[in-house]
Amino acid sequence: MIYDFYGKYQIKQKEDLENLTNGSEKYSDIKDIYSRILLLSTIFSVEGKWRDYRNRSQKINPQAAAKAGDRNFKVGLLELIKKEYKNYISKQYEIFNRLNLNPIPDIKNLPVGSSIIQFPMVLKRSYISKDDEPLYIIENPIRKEKIFKIPCISAMSWKGNLRWTMMKIHLENIINNPLLFAEKRFRHTLLFGTEKGLGDEMKGWSNYLNHICPKAQNLYLDKLKDKFYTKNIPPLKGMLSFYPTFWDKIDLEVINPHDRENKIGTNPIYYEVVPKESIGFFSILYFPNYWLEQSEKNHEIRIRNDLKMTIEGIKEMMLKYGFSAKKSNDYGLIKKNWDKGKSLLIIKGFTEKERFSNFTELENLLKEVNKGGSK
């Protein structure tokens, strides 16, 4: 079926690209804008070049035109994003929210200390990621939700970015203190779950941590074995659960490497991005299942420490390190302040529905909470 679709609507000539962009002629049958965007990839079968607006032959590269067109030939992905896809995403975003497909988790039946942290993010600069769409006109499409085609960040991506950030701020600066390194590595494992590569032939994440602080390796493994009363470390689910983020905007950016000698652009590289000023929500659930057997006092202390460590990591990820595929030059960072009324902090047994407009206020709320409510 998918091959029939691509075959029927394949771009074969210049007029097809214009009609596809405008949704006219045979492409008027296709009401879904994202389907028209996918059809742009059929242009790769076109050979040779097209005449330009002055009717000069061999002037327009079809593949380049399908990506961004030019000032005299407004076609392709860039034009579709500007004219239709931005509005399409806005409408899909509204439908998505009305259907409540990304609700706040209900923790009323969870144990004391279970927590929710949620706040709206306003991008300081563009966010870049990579989708796995097999047929696309550019090599760097933004990751999108599978049904609504809204730009998104998956829960797994949040987990990986936060774990990496917390490794940077909590572990890399204490490699000369094996005892403390092992303790914090152990706490990270309880928060995030089993490290990638942990096993008989350690590799990946585990191998890196063993390499930077080798004296802590056995201390860390002993802590896991003591905690779970076993010689063989079981697969662990972390106490943190992450939720996807959905963005309300999309755009197209270009990086154009220049020849060092003649200073002429050589091969433009296009990226779909979530542009700055876009808004999405960050949501995380903390479920202290590994501390349920503790005394009430120890239970409270460990919950506070876990939340303090987690909030430190979120703050550094959002304001310093970023969460974009490209982290340099402020990509994937957010603004320091947000709409307080749209934020939420709940710590069951400690406080209910607190609001905050920045990380300083969030950190202060954590310091102030007492069992049974906040000060």
LINBELTA-V911650 format. One record per pair of residues at least 12 apart in sequence whose ideal C-beta (glycine too) atoms are under 6 Angstrom apart, sorted by sequence separation. I is the first residue (numbers start at 0). J is the second residue. D is the distance in whole Angstrom. If there is no record, write none. Layout:
# LINBELTA-V911650
i = (I	I)
j = (J	J)
d = (D	D)
This chain:
# LINBELTA-V911650
i = (48	130	255	342	128	130	170	342	128	169	253	254	287	339	19	45	253	317	339	252	350	19	42	52	349	42	251	252	336	344	336	349	250	335	346	348	350	42	350	250	39	248	246	162	248	8	247	10	246	247	9	10	180	246	181	185	177	180	184	244	5	13	39	174	177	181	185	174	177	181	242	193	193	241	36	192	192	240	314	192	191	239	190	238	190	238	189	190	238	32	32	95	20	32	91	17	92	16	20	91	306	76	88	66	65	66	158	157	154	154	154	153	151	152	40	151	40	40	149	150	39	150	189	33	150	141	139	140	137	127	127	125	126	165	168	164	125	125	124	161	164	164	122	92	122	161	160	164	121	119	120	88	119	120	160	118	117	116	115	80	114	113	77	112	104	112	129	127	128	126	127	127	66	127	124	126	123	124	123	123	122	123	121	120	121	121	119	118	119	119	118	117	116	115	114	113	111	111	106)
j = (60	142	267	354	141	143	183	355	142	183	267	268	302	354	35	61	269	333	356	270	368	38	61	71	368	62	271	272	356	364	357	370	272	357	368	370	372	65	373	274	65	274	273	191	277	38	277	41	277	278	41	42	212	279	215	219	212	215	219	279	41	49	76	211	214	218	222	212	215	219	282	234	235	283	79	235	236	284	358	237	237	285	237	285	238	286	238	239	287	83	84	147	74	87	147	74	149	74	78	149	365	136	149	136	136	137	241	241	241	242	243	243	243	244	134	245	135	136	245	246	136	249	289	148	273	271	270	271	269	270	272	272	273	312	315	312	274	275	275	312	315	316	275	247	277	316	316	320	278	278	279	249	280	281	322	281	282	283	284	251	285	286	251	287	284	302	324	323	324	323	324	325	269	330	329	331	329	330	332	333	333	334	333	333	334	337	337	337	338	341	342	343	344	345	346	347	347	348	347)
d = (6	4	5	5	6	6	6	5	4	5	5	5	5	5	6	4	5	5	4	5	4	6	5	5	4	6	6	5	5	6	5	6	5	6	6	6	6	4	4	4	5	6	4	5	4	5	6	5	5	5	4	5	5	5	4	6	6	4	5	4	6	4	6	5	4	4	4	4	4	4	4	5	5	6	6	5	5	4	4	4	4	6	5	6	5	5	6	5	6	5	6	5	4	5	5	6	6	5	5	6	6	5	6	6	5	6	5	4	4	6	5	5	5	4	5	5	6	5	5	4	4	5	5	5	5	4	4	5	4	6	5	4	4	4	5	5	5	6	5	5	5	4	5	5	5	6	6	5	6	6	5	6	5	6	4	6	4	5	6	5	4	5	5	4	5	4	6	5	5	5	5	5	5	6	4	5	6	6	5	6	6	5	6	4	5	6	5	6	5	5	4	4	6	5	5	5	6	4	5)
